[in-house]
């Protein structure tokens, strides 16, 4: 069984990782000649296809020259680092994929650091060499430097490099001489990635991810570290608290192509799915009944941000969603923590409010978006970063922020980042763009993307990743403008909005149904004001050519889910239902808001 290679593909968002896996799948003739299939075979959930990012890691395997290659597609976003950290445990080597123009990016560094620390053998693939302005040789140097800085061993630094274009379906040792297929990459995997190390001893298999089926329930997925596992075998499940439970394996499946094959036994080195085991968590070890020996647990980086999740109690609750009670919300959040390792949920003093801890805004927004598509209604508060006390000093999470921006708007970006306590570390030209690197508190990143995109006419490319906890940097100015709040409930009129346009920017259109206390726009000054957008025009039976004005309304400002999460203030909630996202004040009544504001003072 030495004919197995386990390999994880790591890359920054949008460097072509999932496309490369597609081409490997096609090259190994998994599909019949007449079979229909889409592009991006592995990004199979709607959210992944819409956003063009990988969120969940996936396994496929291909057969090549009598070898079985298990490929693990990992997310490129640091927000989904919890996914990456556990799946790297299943691999013996990694393919590091970098863009021939952009080179290694901050999130590549995050995942690569984890892979090198685990002692995995890297193969570097410089992708997209067909792009204009590409600089494959410089990128190769940059990858070497990055590995050196991440304390790679001498063996890891002697990595094999291939150049090519996954989209055009070729890979080869020289980027100036395109080959005709992607097979040189598969040959390099067989040659340079070591076969799984088989240690002698009884069964050990760590559960590194899980699947769910309506027929058999939860399925444990992991790699057999040593020994063999068979159908109907009695096993011991070693849990986090040290307890050991005896169970029996019902069925075993190995990954074959895009699906799974039922097998009788799985030997060490292969990745398999086990059904029939109950009450397990990711990180538990399946071991021998007679002599159970647990493997060390998976260490996951701590979350850096939390948000308050609560039930929807607005006047419009229950109109669009089917799951609206606190029991639905609690059960759904608890189910998510089973497979989403970097997420934590804590109860609060109230039955219907939960604190949800995650890696960043994207991590939490993907959970919220998934829930609303499943038919949940909920409200969330403003994202808060998590402070820690280290040696008696208040510390906060600091991130590395990388912005690539056109030369003429670089000054604006530097100004925006330094206002939020960002320190400029690097400023250098990269092609026709300016490459900026900052050290900035996580608090400063909330709401920054909106402002940067506005200041650069949408041309900035921003990436950030968590680096460490450092002493508190002091207060950061928040949103300067106040909110426009609806005074009454009911549909708004074009006439009323037209008359109030000098007060600020509106987020609503004529005819939208509103409720009292809903945030409907941004005030042009720094205080909140309550406005009446329901009143209509008083009609008389007189008509005059001079007094009838046509209504001219500026188009409303529209927010995506992440933008609205970053936009809301401390005293506001975001109401999320399957069809709409609304901003509202926590206290809908104006008098109650005034009372609560006094209490806080």
TILUM-268159 format. One record per residue (C-alpha): x, y, z; residue in three letters. Coordinates in Angstrom, 1 decimal. Example, Ala and Ser with C-alpha at 12.3 -4.5 7.8 and 13.67 -1.06 7.14 Angstrom:
<atoms>
      px      py      pz  resn
    12.3    -4.5     7.8   ALA
    13.7    -1.1     7.1   SER
</atoms>
This chain:
<atoms>
      px      py      pz  resn
     0.0     0.0     0.0   UNK
     2.9     2.4    -0.5   UNK
     1.3     3.5    -3.8   UNK
    -0.6     6.3    -2.0   UNK
     0.2    10.0    -2.0   UNK
    -1.7    12.4     0.2   UNK
    -1.4    16.0    -0.9   UNK
    -3.0    19.3     0.2   UNK
    -3.3    22.2    -2.2   UNK
    -2.7    25.6    -0.5   UNK
    -3.0    29.0    -2.1   UNK
    -4.2    32.5    -1.6   UNK
    -7.8    33.3    -2.6   UNK
    -8.3    33.4    -6.4   UNK
    -4.9    32.1    -7.4   UNK
    -6.5    29.2    -9.3   UNK
    -6.5    26.3    -6.8   UNK
    -9.9    24.9    -7.5   UNK
    -9.4    25.3   -11.3   UNK
    -6.1    23.3   -11.0   UNK
    -7.9    20.5    -9.1   UNK
   -10.6    20.5   -11.9   UNK
    -7.9    19.9   -14.5   UNK
    -6.2    17.1   -12.5   UNK
    -9.6    15.4   -12.3   UNK
   -10.1    15.8   -16.1   UNK
    -6.6    14.5   -16.8   UNK
    -7.2    11.4   -14.8   UNK
   -10.3    10.5   -16.8   UNK
   -12.7    10.2   -13.9   UNK
   -15.6    11.4   -16.1   UNK
   -16.9     9.3   -19.0   UNK
   -16.5    10.9   -22.4   UNK
   -20.1    11.8   -22.7   UNK
   -20.7    13.0   -19.2   UNK
   -21.7    16.6   -18.5   UNK
   -20.1    18.6   -15.7   UNK
   -19.6    22.2   -14.7   UNK
   -16.4    24.1   -14.1   UNK
   -15.2    24.4   -10.4   UNK
   -16.4    20.9    -9.7   UNK
   -15.3    21.1    -6.0   UNK
   -16.8    24.4    -5.1   UNK
   -20.2    22.8    -5.0   UNK
   -22.2    24.9    -2.5   UNK
   -24.0    28.0    -3.8   UNK
   -22.1    30.4    -1.5   UNK
   -18.7    29.1    -2.8   UNK
   -19.8    29.5    -6.4   UNK
   -21.2    33.0    -5.9   UNK
   -18.2    34.4    -4.0   UNK
   -15.6    32.4    -6.0   UNK
   -13.9    31.2    -2.8   UNK
   -13.4    27.9    -1.2   UNK
   -15.0    27.7     2.3   UNK
   -15.0    24.0     3.2   UNK
   -12.1    21.7     2.5   UNK
   -12.9    18.7     0.3   UNK
   -11.3    15.4    -0.6   UNK
   -11.0    13.8    -4.0   UNK
    -8.7    11.1    -5.3   UNK
    -7.2    10.3    -8.7   UNK
    -5.5     7.2   -10.1   UNK
    -2.3     7.8   -12.0   UNK
     0.4     5.3   -13.0   UNK
    -0.9     2.6   -10.5   UNK
    -0.8     5.2    -7.7   UNK
    -3.7     6.7    -5.8   UNK
    -3.3    10.4    -5.2   UNK
    -5.6    11.8    -2.4   UNK
    -6.0    15.6    -3.0   UNK
    -7.3    17.9    -0.3   UNK
    -8.6    21.3    -1.6   UNK
    -8.2    23.8     1.2   UNK
    -9.7    27.3     1.7   UNK
    -7.3    30.2     1.0   UNK
    -8.9    32.6     3.4   UNK
    -7.3    33.1     6.9   UNK
   -10.8    33.4     8.3   UNK
   -11.3    29.7     7.5   UNK
    -7.9    28.8     9.0   UNK
    -9.7    26.3    11.3   UNK
   -10.5    24.2     8.2   UNK
    -6.9    24.3     7.0   UNK
    -5.2    23.5    10.3   UNK
    -7.0    20.2    10.7   UNK
    -6.9    18.9     7.1   UNK
    -3.1    19.4     6.8   UNK
    -2.9    16.6     9.4   UNK
    -4.0    14.2     6.6   UNK
    -1.3    15.2     4.1   UNK
     2.3    14.2     3.5   UNK
     3.0    17.1     1.1   UNK
     1.6    20.3    -0.1   UNK
     1.3    22.0    -3.5   UNK
     1.9    25.7    -2.9   UNK
     0.1    27.5    -5.7   UNK
     1.1    31.2    -6.4   UNK
     0.0    33.7    -9.0   UNK
     2.7    34.6   -11.4   UNK
     2.0    38.3   -11.0   UNK
     0.9    38.7    -7.4   UNK
     3.3    36.3    -5.8   UNK
     2.9    34.9    -2.3   UNK
     0.2    36.8    -0.4   UNK
    -0.4    37.2     3.4   UNK
    -2.9    34.4     3.6   UNK
    -0.5    32.0     1.7   UNK
     2.0    32.7     4.4   UNK
    -0.5    31.8     7.1   UNK
    -1.3    28.3     5.7   UNK
     2.3    27.6     4.4   UNK
     3.6    28.3     7.9   UNK
     1.3    25.7     9.3   UNK
     2.3    23.2     6.6   UNK
     6.1    23.7     7.1   UNK
     5.8    23.3    10.9   UNK
     4.1    19.9    10.3   UNK
     7.2    18.9     8.3   UNK
     5.3    18.5     5.0   UNK
     7.2    18.4     1.7   UNK
     6.3    21.4    -0.6   UNK
     6.0    21.5    -4.4   UNK
     5.7    25.1    -5.8   UNK
     3.4    25.8    -8.7   UNK
     3.7    29.2   -10.3   UNK
     0.3    29.6   -12.0   UNK
    -1.2    32.0   -14.5   UNK
     2.1    32.6   -16.4   UNK
    -0.1    33.6   -19.4   UNK
    -1.1    36.8   -17.6   UNK
     0.2    40.2   -18.8   UNK
     2.9    41.7   -16.6   UNK
     3.7    38.3   -15.0   UNK
     7.0    37.9   -13.3   UNK
     7.5    34.1   -12.7   UNK
    11.2    34.3   -11.8   UNK
    10.8    37.1    -9.3   UNK
     7.8    35.2    -7.7   UNK
    10.0    32.0    -7.5   UNK
    12.6    34.1    -5.5   UNK
     9.9    35.5    -3.3   UNK
     8.6    32.0    -2.5   UNK
    12.1    30.9    -1.5   UNK
    12.5    34.0     0.7   UNK
     9.1    33.3     2.3   UNK
    10.0    29.7     3.1   UNK
    13.3    30.8     4.5   UNK
    11.6    33.3     6.8   UNK
     9.2    30.7     7.9   UNK
    12.1    28.5     9.2   UNK
    11.8    25.8     6.5   UNK
    14.3    23.0     6.8   UNK
    17.0    22.5     4.2   UNK
    15.1    19.6     2.6   UNK
    12.0    21.8     2.3   UNK
    14.0    24.7     0.8   UNK
    15.1    22.4    -2.1   UNK
    11.6    22.4    -3.4   UNK
    10.6    21.4    -7.0   UNK
     9.1    24.3    -9.0   UNK
     6.7    24.0   -11.9   UNK
     5.3    26.8   -14.1   UNK
     2.1    26.8   -16.1   UNK
    -1.5    27.9   -16.5   UNK
    -4.2    25.7   -15.0   UNK
    -6.8    27.4   -17.1   UNK
    -5.0    26.5   -20.3   UNK
    -4.3    23.1   -18.9   UNK
    -0.5    22.8   -18.9   UNK
     2.4    22.6   -16.4   UNK
     6.1    22.3   -17.0   UNK
     9.6    23.1   -15.7   UNK
    10.1    26.2   -17.9   UNK
     7.5    28.9   -18.2   UNK
     8.7    30.0   -21.6   UNK
     8.1    26.6   -23.2   UNK
     4.5    25.6   -22.6   UNK
     3.9    21.8   -22.5   UNK
     0.7    20.2   -23.8   UNK
    -0.7    18.8   -20.6   UNK
    -0.9    18.9   -16.8   UNK
     0.7    15.5   -16.4   UNK
     4.2    16.9   -15.4   UNK
     2.6    18.0   -12.2   UNK
     1.3    14.5   -11.4   UNK
     4.8    13.1   -12.2   UNK
     6.3    15.6    -9.8   UNK
     3.9    14.5    -7.1   UNK
     4.8    10.8    -7.5   UNK
     8.5    11.7    -7.5   UNK
     8.9    14.3    -4.8   UNK
     6.0    13.7    -2.3   UNK
     6.9    10.9     0.1   UNK
     4.6     7.9     0.6   UNK
     2.8     7.9     3.9   UNK
     5.0     6.9     6.8   UNK
     3.8     3.6     8.3   UNK
     4.6     3.2    12.0   UNK
     4.2    -0.3    13.6   UNK
     1.6    -0.8    16.2   UNK
    -2.1    -0.9    16.9   UNK
    -4.8     1.1    15.2   UNK
    -4.7     4.9    15.4   UNK
    -6.8     7.3    13.4   UNK
    -7.5    10.9    14.2   UNK
   -10.9    12.4    13.1   UNK
   -10.0    15.5    11.2   UNK
   -13.3    16.4     9.5   UNK
   -16.9    15.1     9.4   UNK
   -19.7    14.6     6.9   UNK
   -23.4    14.1     7.4   UNK
   -25.9    11.8     5.7   UNK
   -29.6    11.7     6.4   UNK
   -29.4     7.9     6.3   UNK
   -26.5     7.0     8.6   UNK
   -26.0    10.3    10.6   UNK
   -22.6    11.7    11.2   UNK
   -19.6    10.2     9.4   UNK
   -16.0    10.6    10.7   UNK
   -13.3    11.3     8.2   UNK
    -9.6    11.0     8.9   UNK
    -6.3     9.3     7.9   UNK
    -5.3     6.0     9.4   UNK
    -2.0     6.8    11.1   UNK
    -1.1     3.2    11.9   UNK
    -2.6    -0.3    12.0   UNK
    -5.7    -1.2    10.0   UNK
    -9.4    -0.6    10.4   UNK
   -12.0    -3.0     9.3   UNK
   -15.8    -3.3     9.0   UNK
   -17.6    -4.5    12.2   UNK
   -14.4    -4.0    14.2   UNK
   -14.7    -3.0    17.8   UNK
   -12.8     0.2    18.4   UNK
   -12.1     2.7    21.3   UNK
   -12.9     6.4    20.9   UNK
   -10.5     8.6    22.9   UNK
   -12.2    11.9    23.7   UNK
   -10.8    15.3    24.7   UNK
   -11.6    14.8    28.5   UNK
    -9.6    11.6    28.6   UNK
   -12.6     9.3    28.6   UNK
   -12.7     6.3    26.3   UNK
   -15.8     4.8    24.7   UNK
   -16.2     1.4    23.1   UNK
   -17.9     1.4    19.7   UNK
   -18.3    -0.7    16.5   UNK
   -17.5     0.4    13.0   UNK
   -20.5    -0.2    10.7   UNK
   -19.1     0.7     7.3   UNK
   -15.9     2.0     5.8   UNK
   -15.5     4.1     2.6   UNK
   -12.4     5.4     0.8   UNK
   -12.4     8.3    -1.5   UNK
   -12.4     7.3    -5.2   UNK
   -12.7    10.1    -7.8   UNK
   -15.4    12.5    -6.7   UNK
   -17.3     9.9    -4.7   UNK
   -16.7     7.2    -2.2   UNK
   -16.1     3.4    -2.5   UNK
   -17.3     0.9     0.2   UNK
   -14.3    -1.2     1.4   UNK
   -13.7    -4.0     3.9   UNK
   -10.5    -2.7     5.4   UNK
    -8.3     0.4     5.2   UNK
    -4.6     0.2     5.9   UNK
    -2.3     2.9     7.4   UNK
    -1.7     5.9     5.1   UNK
    -5.1     6.1     3.4   UNK
    -7.9     8.6     4.1   UNK
   -11.3     7.0     4.9   UNK
   -14.8     7.8     6.1   UNK
   -16.2     5.7     9.0   UNK
   -19.9     5.3     9.8   UNK
   -21.5     3.9    12.9   UNK
   -19.5     5.9    15.4   UNK
   -21.6     8.3    17.6   UNK
   -20.9    11.2    19.9   UNK
   -17.5    12.0    18.4   UNK
   -15.8    15.4    18.0   UNK
   -13.1    16.6    15.5   UNK
    -9.7    15.8    17.1   UNK
   -10.9    12.5    18.8   UNK
    -8.8     9.4    18.1   UNK
   -10.1     6.0    16.9   UNK
    -7.8     3.5    18.6   UNK
    -7.5    -0.2    19.4   UNK
    -9.9    -1.6    22.0   UNK
    -7.3    -3.5    24.0   UNK
    -4.6    -0.8    24.1   UNK
    -6.1     2.6    23.2   UNK
    -3.4     5.3    22.6   UNK
    -4.8     8.8    21.7   UNK
    -3.0    11.0    19.2   UNK
    -2.2    14.6    20.2   UNK
    -5.2    17.0    19.8   UNK
    -5.4    19.5    16.9   UNK
    -4.4    22.9    18.2   UNK
    -6.6    25.7    16.6   UNK
    -5.8    29.4    16.7   UNK
    -8.1    31.3    19.0   UNK
   -11.0    33.4    17.6   UNK
   -10.4    37.1    17.5   UNK
   -13.9    38.6    17.1   UNK
   -17.3    38.0    18.6   UNK
   -20.9    39.0    17.7   UNK
   -24.1    38.9    19.6   UNK
   -26.7    36.7    17.9   UNK
   -30.3    37.0    19.0   UNK
   -33.8    36.2    17.8   UNK
   -35.6    38.5    15.5   UNK
   -38.0    40.6    17.6   UNK
   -38.7    43.4    15.0   UNK
   -42.3    44.2    14.0   UNK
   -41.7    42.2    10.8   UNK
   -40.6    38.9    12.4   UNK
   -41.8    35.6    11.0   UNK
   -42.9    37.1     7.7   UNK
   -40.2    35.4     5.6   UNK
   -38.4    32.8     7.7   UNK
   -39.5    29.4     9.0   UNK
   -37.1    29.2    11.9   UNK
   -37.6    32.1    14.3   UNK
   -37.5    30.9    17.9   UNK
   -34.6    30.9    20.3   UNK
   -34.6    27.1    20.3   UNK
   -34.1    27.0    16.5   UNK
   -31.3    29.5    16.8   UNK
   -29.5    27.6    19.7   UNK
   -29.8    24.2    18.0   UNK
   -28.4    25.6    14.7   UNK
   -25.5    27.4    16.3   UNK
   -24.6    24.3    18.4   UNK
   -24.7    22.1    15.2   UNK
   -22.3    24.5    13.5   UNK
   -19.7    24.3    16.3   UNK
   -19.5    20.5    15.7   UNK
   -17.8    20.9    12.3   UNK
   -16.6    24.5    12.4   UNK
   -13.6    24.2    14.7   UNK
   -12.7    27.9    14.9   UNK
   -16.2    28.9    16.0   UNK
   -17.3    29.1    19.7   UNK
   -20.8    29.8    21.0   UNK
   -21.5    31.0    24.6   UNK
   -24.8    31.5    26.3   UNK
   -25.6    34.8    27.9   UNK
   -27.8    35.8    30.9   UNK
   -30.8    35.8    28.5   UNK
   -32.3    32.7    26.9   UNK
   -32.5    34.2    23.4   UNK
   -29.1    35.8    23.1   UNK
   -25.8    34.1    22.2   UNK
   -22.2    35.3    21.9   UNK
   -20.6    33.8    18.8   UNK
   -16.8    33.9    18.5   UNK
   -15.1    33.6    15.1   UNK
   -11.9    34.3    13.2   UNK
   -13.2    37.5    11.4   UNK
   -16.0    39.2     9.7   UNK
   -16.0    36.9     6.7   UNK
   -16.0    33.8     8.9   UNK
   -19.1    35.0    10.8   UNK
   -20.8    36.4     7.7   UNK
   -20.6    33.0     5.8   UNK
   -22.3    31.4     8.8   UNK
   -25.1    34.1     8.8   UNK
   -25.5    33.9     5.0   UNK
   -25.8    30.1     5.2   UNK
   -28.4    30.3     8.0   UNK
   -30.6    32.8     6.2   UNK
   -30.6    30.6     3.1   UNK
   -31.8    27.7     5.3   UNK
   -34.8    29.8     6.4   UNK
   -33.6    31.3     9.7   UNK
   -34.4    34.8    10.9   UNK
   -32.0    36.4    13.4   UNK
   -30.5    39.7    14.5   UNK
   -26.8    40.4    15.1   UNK
   -25.1    43.2    17.0   UNK
   -21.9    45.1    16.1   UNK
   -18.8    42.9    15.7   UNK
   -16.4    43.3    18.7   UNK
   -12.8    42.3    18.9   UNK
   -11.7    40.1    21.8   UNK
    -9.2    41.7    24.3   UNK
    -6.9    39.7    26.5   UNK
    -5.0    40.5    29.6   UNK
    -1.3    39.5    29.2   UNK
     1.1    40.2    32.1   UNK
    -1.4    42.7    33.6   UNK
    -1.6    44.7    30.3   UNK
    -4.7    45.0    28.1   UNK
    -3.9    43.5    24.7   UNK
    -5.7    43.4    21.4   UNK
    -5.4    41.4    18.2   UNK
    -3.1    43.0    15.6   UNK
    -3.3    42.1    11.9   UNK
    -1.1    42.5     8.8   UNK
    -3.0    44.4     6.1   UNK
    -1.8    44.3     2.5   UNK
    -3.3    46.8     0.0   UNK
    -2.4    46.9    -3.7   UNK
    -3.7    50.2    -5.1   UNK
    -3.1    52.5    -8.1   UNK
    -0.3    55.0    -7.5   UNK
    -2.5    58.1    -7.5   UNK
    -4.8    56.9    -4.7   UNK
    -2.1    55.4    -2.4   UNK
    -1.9    58.5    -0.3   UNK
    -5.6    58.3     0.6   UNK
    -5.3    54.6     1.6   UNK
    -2.3    55.4     3.9   UNK
    -4.3    58.3     5.5   UNK
    -7.3    56.0     6.1   UNK
    -5.2    53.2     7.6   UNK
    -3.1    55.5     9.9   UNK
    -6.3    57.2    11.2   UNK
    -7.2    53.8    12.5   UNK
    -3.8    53.3    14.3   UNK
    -2.2    51.5    11.3   UNK
     1.6    51.6    10.9   UNK
     3.0    51.6     7.4   UNK
     5.7    49.0     7.1   UNK
     6.3    48.5     3.4   UNK
     5.6    50.7     0.4   UNK
     7.0    49.6    -3.0   UNK
     5.9    49.6    -6.6   UNK
     4.6    46.3    -8.0   UNK
     3.9    46.4   -11.7   UNK
     1.7    49.5   -12.2   UNK
     0.3    49.3    -8.7   UNK
     1.6    50.5    -5.3   UNK
     2.1    47.7    -2.8   UNK
     1.4    48.8     0.9   UNK
     1.8    46.8     4.0   UNK
     0.5    47.9     7.4   UNK
     0.4    46.6    11.0   UNK
    -3.1    47.5    12.2   UNK
    -5.5    46.5    15.1   UNK
    -8.4    44.3    14.2   UNK
   -10.7    47.0    15.5   UNK
    -9.4    49.3    12.8   UNK
   -10.3    46.9    10.0   UNK
   -14.0    47.0    10.8   UNK
   -15.5    49.3     8.3   UNK
   -12.2    50.1     6.6   UNK
   -12.9    48.2     3.4   UNK
   -15.9    50.4     2.5   UNK
   -13.9    53.6     3.0   UNK
   -10.9    52.3     1.1   UNK
   -13.0    51.2    -1.9   UNK
   -14.8    54.5    -2.0   UNK
   -11.5    56.5    -1.8   UNK
    -9.9    54.4    -4.6   UNK
   -13.0    54.2    -6.9   UNK
   -13.1    50.4    -6.2   UNK
    -9.6    49.7    -7.4   UNK
    -7.9    48.6    -4.2   UNK
    -7.2    44.9    -3.5   UNK
    -7.1    44.3     0.3   UNK
    -6.0    41.3     2.3   UNK
    -5.3    40.9     6.0   UNK
    -4.4    38.1     8.4   UNK
    -4.0    37.9    12.2   UNK
    -0.4    38.1    13.5   UNK
    -0.4    38.5    17.3   UNK
    -1.8    40.1    20.4   UNK
    -0.1    43.4    21.3   UNK
    -0.7    46.1    23.9   UNK
    -3.9    48.2    23.4   UNK
    -3.3    51.0    20.9   UNK
    -5.9    53.5    22.2   UNK
    -9.3    54.7    20.9   UNK
   -10.0    54.5    17.2   UNK
   -12.6    56.9    15.6   UNK
   -15.7    55.1    14.5   UNK
   -18.3    56.1    11.9   UNK
   -18.6    59.9    11.8   UNK
   -22.2    60.2    10.4   UNK
   -25.3    59.5    12.4   UNK
   -28.4    57.6    11.2   UNK
   -31.7    58.6     9.7   UNK
   -34.4    56.8    11.6   UNK
   -38.0    56.1    10.5   UNK
   -40.6    57.9    12.7   UNK
   -43.6    55.8    11.7   UNK
   -44.4    52.4    10.1   UNK
   -45.8    51.8     6.6   UNK
   -44.7    52.3     3.0   UNK
   -42.5    55.4     2.3   UNK
   -43.4    57.9    -0.4   UNK
   -41.3    59.4    -3.1   UNK
   -42.5    62.9    -2.2   UNK
   -41.3    62.6     1.4   UNK
   -37.9    61.2     0.4   UNK
   -37.4    64.0    -2.1   UNK
   -38.0    66.7     0.5   UNK
   -35.5    65.1     2.9   UNK
   -32.6    64.5     0.4   UNK
   -30.5    67.3     1.8   UNK
   -30.5    65.5     5.2   UNK
   -28.3    62.6     3.9   UNK
   -28.2    59.4     1.9   UNK
   -31.1    57.0     1.9   UNK
   -30.9    53.1     1.9   UNK
   -34.6    52.7     0.9   UNK
   -36.7    53.2    -2.2   UNK
   -40.3    54.6    -2.5   UNK
   -42.8    52.0    -1.7   UNK
   -40.6    50.0     0.8   UNK
   -42.5    48.9     3.9   UNK
   -40.8    50.3     7.0   UNK
   -41.3    50.1    10.8   UNK
   -40.7    52.7    13.6   UNK
   -37.1    52.7    14.6   UNK
   -35.7    51.3    11.4   UNK
   -32.4    52.9    10.1   UNK
   -33.2    54.1     6.6   UNK
   -30.3    56.3     5.8   UNK
   -27.0    58.0     6.8   UNK
   -27.3    61.5     8.2   UNK
   -25.1    64.2     6.8   UNK
   -24.0    65.2    10.3   UNK
   -22.8    63.2    13.3   UNK
   -26.1    62.9    15.3   UNK
   -29.1    60.6    14.7   UNK
   -32.4    62.2    13.6   UNK
   -35.9    60.8    13.3   UNK
   -37.6    61.6    10.0   UNK
   -41.1    61.0     8.6   UNK
   -40.9    59.4     5.1   UNK
   -44.5    58.2     5.1   UNK
   -46.3    61.6     4.6   UNK
   -47.8    62.1     1.1   UNK
   -48.4    65.3    -0.8   UNK
   -51.4    67.4     0.2   UNK
   -53.6    67.4    -2.9   UNK
   -55.9    70.3    -4.0   UNK
   -58.1    70.6    -7.0   UNK
   -56.0    73.5    -8.3   UNK
   -53.4    72.9   -10.9   UNK
   -50.6    75.3   -11.8   UNK
   -47.7    74.9   -14.2   UNK
   -45.2    76.4   -11.8   UNK
   -46.0    74.7    -8.5   UNK
   -46.0    71.0    -9.6   UNK
   -42.4    69.8    -9.2   UNK
   -41.2    66.5   -10.5   UNK
   -39.7    64.2    -7.9   UNK
   -36.0    63.5    -8.5   UNK
   -34.5    61.0    -6.1   UNK
   -30.9    59.8    -5.9   UNK
   -30.7    56.0    -6.1   UNK
   -30.5    54.3    -2.6   UNK
   -27.2    53.1    -1.2   UNK
   -27.1    49.2    -1.1   UNK
   -25.0    47.2     1.3   UNK
   -23.8    43.6     1.1   UNK
   -24.0    41.5     4.3   UNK
   -20.4    42.1     5.3   UNK
   -20.7    45.8     4.6   UNK
   -23.8    46.2     6.8   UNK
   -22.1    44.2     9.6   UNK
   -19.2    46.7     9.5   UNK
   -21.5    49.7     9.2   UNK
   -23.8    49.4    12.2   UNK
   -23.2    51.3    15.4   UNK
   -23.1    50.0    19.0   UNK
   -26.8    50.8    19.6   UNK
   -28.0    49.1    16.4   UNK
   -28.9    45.6    15.3   UNK
   -28.8    44.0    11.8   UNK
   -32.0    42.2    11.1   UNK
   -31.4    39.2     8.8   UNK
   -34.2    37.3     7.1   UNK
   -34.1    35.0     4.1   UNK
   -35.1    37.8     1.7   UNK
   -34.0    41.1     3.4   UNK
   -31.3    42.7     5.5   UNK
   -32.4    45.7     7.5   UNK
   -30.6    47.9    10.0   UNK
   -32.5    49.1    13.1   UNK
   -32.0    50.7    16.5   UNK
   -31.9    48.2    19.4   UNK
   -34.7    50.3    21.1   UNK
   -37.2    51.2    18.5   UNK
   -39.1    53.8    20.5   UNK
   -37.5    57.3    20.4   UNK
   -38.3    58.0    24.1   UNK
   -36.9    54.7    25.3   UNK
   -33.7    55.4    23.3   UNK
   -33.3    58.7    25.0   UNK
   -33.8    57.0    28.4   UNK
   -31.2    54.3    27.7   UNK
   -28.7    56.8    26.4   UNK
   -29.0    58.8    29.7   UNK
   -28.5    55.6    31.7   UNK
   -25.3    54.9    29.9   UNK
   -24.0    58.4    30.5   UNK
</atoms>
